[in-house]
Amino acid sequence: LTVLRLSSNDYDGEEVPATIGNLISLEVLVLGNNGYVNSIPLSFAQLVNLEILDLSENSLNDNIPTFFENYKSLQELNLFSSGVNGEIPQELAGATNLQNLFLHRTPLRGLM
């Protein structure tokens, strides 16, 4: 499985399924507009082949994980209105192929 699009579902109040992190061949993961809460699962650290990750329009309430530095193929990261907060991690600069970064409507601080 290389593409998983599960956007615009009614998962209000549920956490992002950690088992998605087991799908290590994923290149595209779209989970936007689902009402997910809490944090991005640590198991997502295994998704190093991702080219597109969309977690926009959820109710996450945690920092951006530092493991994005291992996402060498990541071209687009969409965290628009996702609920992520805190400091923008310097490790995000490790995503060297990142072309599109959407962070608007998030209470983030810091520089990249």
N, C-alpha and C positions, 0 to 999 in steps of 0.2 A: 504494500500500500504506500503510495507516494503522495497522494492528495486526500486530505480529509477536510471537508467543509460542513460544519455543523452550526452555522450562524442562524440567528433569529428564531431560536427555540425558547421554550418557556422553562428554563432551569432556575428560576428565581429562588435565591437562597441556598442553592447547592454549590458545592465546591467544584472547581475544575477537576475532572477525573484524572487522578495520578497515573492510571493505567495507560493513558495516551502516551506517556513517556516510554512505554515499551515498544512503540511503533517507530523503531530507530531508522527506518527507511523513508520516513516522511520528509517531503520537500516543501509542501504547502500545508499549513494548518490554519484554518479560519474558524475561530470560536467567538466571533463578535456578536454583540447584542443578545446575550443569553441570560443575563442576570446572575452570572457566577459571582460568588463571594470568596473572601479570604485571600489566598495568595496563589501565585504561580507555583505549581508543584515542583519540588526539587528533582523529581524524576524527569522533568523536561530538560535537564542538563544532558541527557543522553541523545537529544534530538539535534545532533550536530550537523545533520544534512539539510536542515531547514533553509529554505530560500525566502519564504514568506511566512511570517507569523502575525496573525491578527487576533488580538484580544480586546479590541475596542468595545466600548459601550457595555461594560460589565460593572460590577460593584466590588472589585478586588480592593483589598485594604492592606497593602503591604508595599515594601520597597521593590524596585526593579531588581531581580536577582543578578548577582555578579557573574553567573555562569554564561551569560551571553558572550563573553570574551571568547568562548570556544566555538561559537557559531561562525566559522570562517566563510560559509557559503551564504549567510543571511544577507539578503538584498533589501528586504522591506520589513520593518517592524512597526506595527500599528497598535499603539496604546492609547489612542484618542479616547478620552472620557472613560477610561478603564477603571479608575479608582486607585491606580498605583500612586504612591506618594513617597516623600522623603527626598534624599539626594539622588541626583543622576549619577550612577556608578561610573567611575573612570574606566572600569573594565569594559564598558560598552564600546569603547574605542578599539577593542580587540576584534570586533566584528568588522574586519577590514574591507569587506565587499558591500557594506551597508550603503545603499543609495537613497532610500526613502525612510525617514524616521518621523512618525506622527505622535507627538506628545501633547498636543493642544487639549485644553480642558482637563489637565491633570495638575494636582498641586505639587509639582516637583520643584526642587531647588538645585542650584549649582550650575556648573559649566561643563561642557564636553571638550 
